[in-house]
Amino acid sequence: MAESIDGLHTQIVQTSTSTADRVPFQADVSMGKVDGYSVMFGLGERESMAVVATGEDIWRGNELSPAPTSHISIPIPDSAGEQMTVVSESVNDTAAGSGTRTLMIHYIDTAGAEQDETVTMNGTTGVDTVATDIIFVQYIHTLTAGNGSSPRVADGHIKIYKKGTAGLVYNMIAAGGNMSLVPHRMVPAGKVLTNVTWHCEEAQDRRTAIRIRATSIHNDLLPFVFLFKNTAYIRKATSGLLPVAESFPAFTIIKVSAWGDQAGAEVSVGWSGILAPA
């Protein structure tokens, strides 16, 4: 009996030490101190949700005007690569305006590499990207703005879409914000996403199933098939931090979608993980 207790004590100590070791490692990764490792994260919001059998992706695309071709499920760019266009719903988001003046696009190119490009806004007139090989938009954010001492934010909704096809909207910044709240990400080439945790919340007392999803299983890619990786039924509550017990290989797309029992739910989500060398 004594030996069993001693063995259990040793196991607990080893587990505690392992857990303690992980904390500074993750902190070092977030500060860029570990070569080859980085943090990947996603944030999202959606208001005025409907009851949709296939679920609704968590983003504010349902607030855009004109409405996108699909705001229920965000379209995926062509794997051969695309050129895209950025435009605002406000004339004030322009090079010398009071809103967002320049914007940075973080994207994945056809080689699977992480890239970024700065775009100078031109209000309600679209501005094309220089890049023509974009296969996924990770996120977009304000780089400079002309709001003076006020918060440096977009004056109108800003969206990025396939050049020549304004209805195919891939990402957006909501008016009054300065970063896209779209929790969809693609794992870059040569990387694996691991140590993923997430949380979700519903604010309007509408029972909602919120699910984090991904296009891979057991390190095998399943293009366009977003399998459930964790789920939470939430009603005017928060889930707390939830683990995702799986790693995701290069080119996996991770997203979060929700299924409401009643119209009018408001949902917010967030997740993060570590990108490690494959």
C-alpha positions, 0 to 999 in steps of 0.5 A, a space after each residue: 500500500 505504501 508503495 502505491 501511495 508513493 508511486 501516486 505521489 511521484 506521478 502527481 509531482 511529475 504532472 505538476 512540474 510538467 504543467 508548470 513548465 508549460 506556462 513559461 514556455 507559452 509565455 516565451 512563445 507569445 513574446 517571440 522568444 522561441 524560434 519557429 514557434 508562434 501564437 495563433 488566435 481568433 476572435 469573433 462576434 455575431 449579432 441578430 442571429 437566425 435559426 439556420 439548420 446548417 449553422 451560422 459562422 461567427 462574424 458580422 457579415 450579416 451587417 454588411 450593405 449590400 449583403 454578401 452572397 453568403 453571410 451564413 458561411 464565409 466563402 473560401 478563396 480559390 486554392 489557385 490564388 486570388 487578387 482581392 479588393 478592399 472597400 469601406 461603406 464610408 467615404 471617411 475611411 480614406 487616405 486623408 479621412 477621419 477614419 481608417 487611412 491604411 489597412 494591413 491584410 494578413 494572408 496565406 499565399 499559394 505556397 502556404 506562407 504567411 504574408 502581409 500587405 498594406 492597402 491605402 484606403 479610398 473610401 467607398 471606391 475599392 482598392 485592389 491588392 498587389 498580391 494575386 496569390 491569396 488563398 486565405 485571409 487570416 485577419 485585417 486591421 487598421 494601420 493608421 487612422 485620422 480620428 485624432 485623439 479619439 479611438 483610431 477606428 474605421 468609420 464604416 464597415 470595411 470588407 475584403 472580397 474577390 476582385 470582380 465579385 463583390 459578393 464573395 466577402 472573405 473578411 471585414 472590420 465592423 464600423 467603430 472597430 479597428 480589427 476583424 472579428 472573424 475567428 477563421 484561420 488557416 494553418 501555414 505550410 510547415 506548421 502544426 497547430 497545437 495546444 488549442 483552447 477556446 471559449 464562447 458566450 451568448 448574451 441574449 438568453 437564446 439557447 445556442 450550440 456553439 462549435 469549433 470546427 476544422 478541416 482535418 482529422 488525425 492529421 489528414 486534410 478534409 477540404 471543405 469538411 468542417 468537422 466538430 472539435 468541441 461544442 458548448 450549449 450556452 444560454 446567457 452564459 459563458 463557457 469558460 476555457 475549453 480544451 481542444 484535444 487535437 492538433 491540426 496540420 498545415 492548410 487546415 482551416 479552423 472556424 467557429 459556427 453556432 446553431 440557435 434555437 431562437 432568433 436573436 442570439 448574440 454570440 462572441 468567441 475566442 480561441 488560441 493555440 501554438 504554431 509549432 514546426 511540423 
